[in-house]
């Protein structure tokens, strides 16, 4: 696959995801695939608001969005949580403070 092919595809992906609400990348990267990768690497995690699934989906959505702010990423997580609550899932409050997400979603070398 050449770089000239990847550029337009990435632009299409960005346009699609930047106009959506919630964590749209989860359709392209299902929880089962992430879980399989975690198991293959023997990674353990705990279920919380920012488990590996939500963190990865939020980060990838943030990278693809035209607004790459932590605030926008967290608004997507809030929309995702609201969707889960509407489906009968637990209501998990999320603080407006972006520091927890921002602290763990970026590499330590930044």
Buried (B, 14 or more C-beta within 10 A) or exposed (E): EEEEEEEEEEEEBBEEBBEBEBBBBBEEBEBEEBBEEBEEEEEEEEEEBBBBBBBBBBBBBBEBBEEEEBEBBBBBBBBBBBEBEEEEEEEEEBEEEBEBBBEEBEEEEE
